[in-house]
Amino acid sequence: MNKYDVIIVGSGFAGSTLARKFAEDQKKVLIYEKRSHIAGNMYEEVLDNGVRVHKYGPHIFHTNNKKVFDFLKQYGEWYFYEHRVVGKINNILVPIPFNFRSLELLYNQEESQKIKDKLKEIYPDQKKVSILDLINNSDETIKKFGEFVYKNVFENYTAKQWNIPISEIDKSVINRVPVILGYDDRYFQDQYQYMPKQGYTKLFERLLDHENIEIQLSTNALDDLSIQEDQIYWKGEKFSGIVIYTGQIDELFDYKFGVLPYRSLDLVFENYDMNYYQSSSVVNYPNEEKFTRITEFKYFSNQLIPKATTILKEYPKKYQIQEDCIPYYAIIDDENREKYNQYDELVQKIPNLYMCGRLAEYKYYNMDTVIERALELYEKEFQ
Ligand SMILES: Cc1cc2nc3c(=O)[nH]c(=O)nc-3n(C[C@H](O)[C@H](O)[C@H](O)COP(=O)(O)OP(=O)(O)OC[C@H]3O[C@@H](n4cnc5c(N)ncnc54)[C@H](O)[C@@H]3O)c2cc1C
């Protein structure tokens, strides 16, 4: 008889949400986490200068899913936070996504008025329009404006982020880049936009604080778990309980169909002896600089620390399988999806193995979608 009913690999939102659900159902859960801390990419830590930073890049919670927010509210207090981003275009900081204010800052008054009037005339009832729509418009003013936004906001930023020529970017991606038809300068329009008052790490501590949950940090689960002939083995013995895997699916199967590629980031933190470094939490640098954006964390944590602040610069890079390189963004195209499906076929043969999360499913998920996915998996398979 095994000591645990459920083994969960990974303590990010996917693994931790499921761990809590099983634990409340009186199942004994063991979580493996290869890092030295819980919370996956949501982990926050306090630096020597007192500033609380998001160690794996800035994370802003936003969702339209009430169920997800209700679930999270049980584990900590949240404060209302609407995210706003500016971008440095032609040396001027303008709201991103591009809106009427951005237009006014970058064009002279006569021109900006002309473009705004045309936008209102052509898209009378819309709150936003995609840049692809603008570029394909038959009106010369609108078309030129669309090309300006494409070139200055999207083109170089995307090339930096993905390191591929812009011609290879899927049209559907370009189609999702909006221009806001008005002055709404919020980065997200979701119904629930909040940040955890005491930070994500505290939230995870509460989420995982249950007598039925045991956590083993700094341990690669694959040192103890293996798959042989469609059976799961744990410490050399057949394991018939449930295994939830939230790590990289290709690693689980020893990359037998090849490596699933990702983009990674060099995250460079800098400390300054000043109250604030920049005028908003995130400034995008779409063009000249090698980094894509600078985040200043005091805007998220609301910490009143005089003469100390910390910023983060993000430099995109290729993901390589090595200890200090983190797979951040799945490069999802037909070829890689096909490779993923081959791995997934192996998973389907193992009745007690379940994949959940951004790495296991090879998808770009926001945190709310990961939680939603974990709750749905639990309800469908285990409730
Ligand atoms: C730079 C960046 C910014 C983002 N910003 C936002 C944002 O603003 N808002 C938002 O909603 N979403 C954001 N996201 C998405 C968000 O990070 C993810 O949705 C969420 O973290 C996914 O949770 P997860 O549990 O699937 O994965 P993770 O958080 O990555 O957790 C997986 C865990 O599994 C562990 N693990 C893997 N393999 C093993 C193994 N073999 N043994 C033991 N442990 C293992 C890993 O160490 C990790 O801790 C952002 C993502 C990135 C990359």
The ligand as an SDF file (V2000), in Angstrom:
LIG
                    3D

 53 58  0  0  0  0  0  0  0  0999 V2000
    7.3710   36.2850  -18.2480 C   0  0  0  0  0  0  0  0  0  0  0  0
    5.9660   35.8240  -17.9960 C   0  0  0  0  0  0  0  0  0  0  0  0
    5.0240   36.7330  -17.5230 C   0  0  0  0  0  0  0  0  0  0  0  0
    3.7160   36.3080  -17.2710 C   0  0  0  0  0  0  0  0  0  0  0  0
    2.8080   37.2430  -16.8400 N   0  0  0  0  0  0  0  0  0  0  0  0
    1.5500   36.8470  -16.5780 C   0  0  0  0  0  0  0  0  0  0  0  0
    0.5900   37.8070  -16.1210 C   0  0  0  0  0  0  0  0  0  0  0  0
    0.8800   39.0030  -15.9780 O   0  0  0  0  0  0  0  0  0  0  0  0
   -0.6690   37.3770  -15.8490 N   0  0  0  0  0  0  0  0  0  0  0  0
   -1.0370   36.0530  -16.0050 C   0  0  0  0  0  0  0  0  0  0  0  0
   -2.2020   35.7050  -15.7330 O   0  0  0  0  0  0  0  0  0  0  0  0
   -0.1450   35.1330  -16.4430 N   0  0  0  0  0  0  0  0  0  0  0  0
    1.1310   35.4950  -16.7260 C   0  0  0  0  0  0  0  0  0  0  0  0
    2.0510   34.5600  -17.1570 N   0  0  0  0  0  0  0  0  0  0  0  0
    1.6400   33.1370  -17.2300 C   0  0  0  0  0  0  0  0  0  0  0  0
    1.8100   32.4170  -15.8710 C   0  0  0  0  0  0  0  0  0  0  0  0
    3.1610   32.4760  -15.4720 O   0  0  0  0  0  0  0  0  0  0  0  0
    1.4030   30.9460  -16.0320 C   0  0  0  0  0  0  0  0  0  0  0  0
    0.0760   30.8560  -16.4610 O   0  0  0  0  0  0  0  0  0  0  0  0
    1.4930   30.1290  -14.7420 C   0  0  0  0  0  0  0  0  0  0  0  0
    2.6640   30.3900  -14.0120 O   0  0  0  0  0  0  0  0  0  0  0  0
    1.4760   28.6460  -15.1070 C   0  0  0  0  0  0  0  0  0  0  0  0
    1.4390   27.8430  -13.9550 O   0  0  0  0  0  0  0  0  0  0  0  0
    1.9030   26.3330  -14.0770 P   0  0  0  0  0  0  0  0  0  0  0  0
    1.6130   25.6920  -12.7780 O   0  0  0  0  0  0  0  0  0  0  0  0
    1.3340   25.7090  -15.3010 O   0  0  0  0  0  0  0  0  0  0  0  0
    3.4790   26.3930  -14.3600 O   0  0  0  0  0  0  0  0  0  0  0  0
    4.7190   26.8790  -13.4680 P   0  0  0  0  0  0  0  0  0  0  0  0
    4.3690   28.0550  -12.6480 O   0  0  0  0  0  0  0  0  0  0  0  0
    5.8670   26.9760  -14.3910 O   0  0  0  0  0  0  0  0  0  0  0  0
    4.9400   25.6580  -12.4690 O   0  0  0  0  0  0  0  0  0  0  0  0
    5.5110   24.4340  -12.8670 C   0  0  0  0  0  0  0  0  0  0  0  0
    6.4060   23.9620  -11.7330 C   0  0  0  0  0  0  0  0  0  0  0  0
    6.7870   22.6120  -11.9680 O   0  0  0  0  0  0  0  0  0  0  0  0
    8.1130   22.4440  -11.5180 C   0  0  0  0  0  0  0  0  0  0  0  0
    8.6480   21.2510  -12.1900 N   0  0  0  0  0  0  0  0  0  0  0  0
    8.7430   21.0360  -13.5220 C   0  0  0  0  0  0  0  0  0  0  0  0
    9.2750   19.8170  -13.7670 N   0  0  0  0  0  0  0  0  0  0  0  0
    9.5050   19.2490  -12.5620 C   0  0  0  0  0  0  0  0  0  0  0  0
   10.0680   17.9900  -12.1510 C   0  0  0  0  0  0  0  0  0  0  0  0
   10.4520   17.0940  -13.0520 N   0  0  0  0  0  0  0  0  0  0  0  0
   10.1750   17.7310  -10.8280 N   0  0  0  0  0  0  0  0  0  0  0  0
    9.7810   18.6460   -9.8930 C   0  0  0  0  0  0  0  0  0  0  0  0
    9.2630   19.8430  -10.2340 N   0  0  0  0  0  0  0  0  0  0  0  0
    9.1280   20.1360  -11.5450 C   0  0  0  0  0  0  0  0  0  0  0  0
    8.7990   23.7320  -11.9230 C   0  0  0  0  0  0  0  0  0  0  0  0
    9.9690   23.9470  -11.1810 O   0  0  0  0  0  0  0  0  0  0  0  0
    7.6860   24.7590  -11.6080 C   0  0  0  0  0  0  0  0  0  0  0  0
    7.8260   25.2520  -10.2980 O   0  0  0  0  0  0  0  0  0  0  0  0
    3.3400   34.9630  -17.4810 C   0  0  0  0  0  0  0  0  0  0  0  0
    4.2820   34.0570  -17.9790 C   0  0  0  0  0  0  0  0  0  0  0  0
    5.5680   34.4830  -18.2500 C   0  0  0  0  0  0  0  0  0  0  0  0
    6.5400   33.5000  -18.8190 C   0  0  0  0  0  0  0  0  0  0  0  0
  1  2  1  0
  2  3  1  0
  2 52  2  0
  3  4  2  0
  4  5  1  0
  4 50  1  0
  5  6  2  0
  6  7  1  0
  6 13  1  0
  7  8  2  0
  7  9  1  0
  9 10  1  0
 10 11  2  0
 10 12  1  0
 12 13  2  0
 13 14  1  0
 14 15  1  0
 14 50  1  0
 15 16  1  0
 16 17  1  0
 16 18  1  0
 18 19  1  0
 18 20  1  0
 20 21  1  0
 20 22  1  0
 22 23  1  0
 23 24  1  0
 24 25  2  0
 24 26  1  0
 24 27  1  0
 27 28  1  0
 28 29  2  0
 28 30  1  0
 28 31  1  0
 31 32  1  0
 32 33  1  0
 33 34  1  0
 33 48  1  0
 34 35  1  0
 35 36  1  0
 35 46  1  0
 36 37  1  0
 36 45  1  0
 37 38  2  0
 38 39  1  0
 39 40  1  0
 39 45  2  0
 40 41  1  0
 40 42  2  0
 42 43  1  0
 43 44  2  0
 44 45  1  0
 46 47  1  0
 46 48  1  0
 48 49  1  0
 50 51  2  0
 51 52  1  0
 52 53  1  0
M  END
$$$$
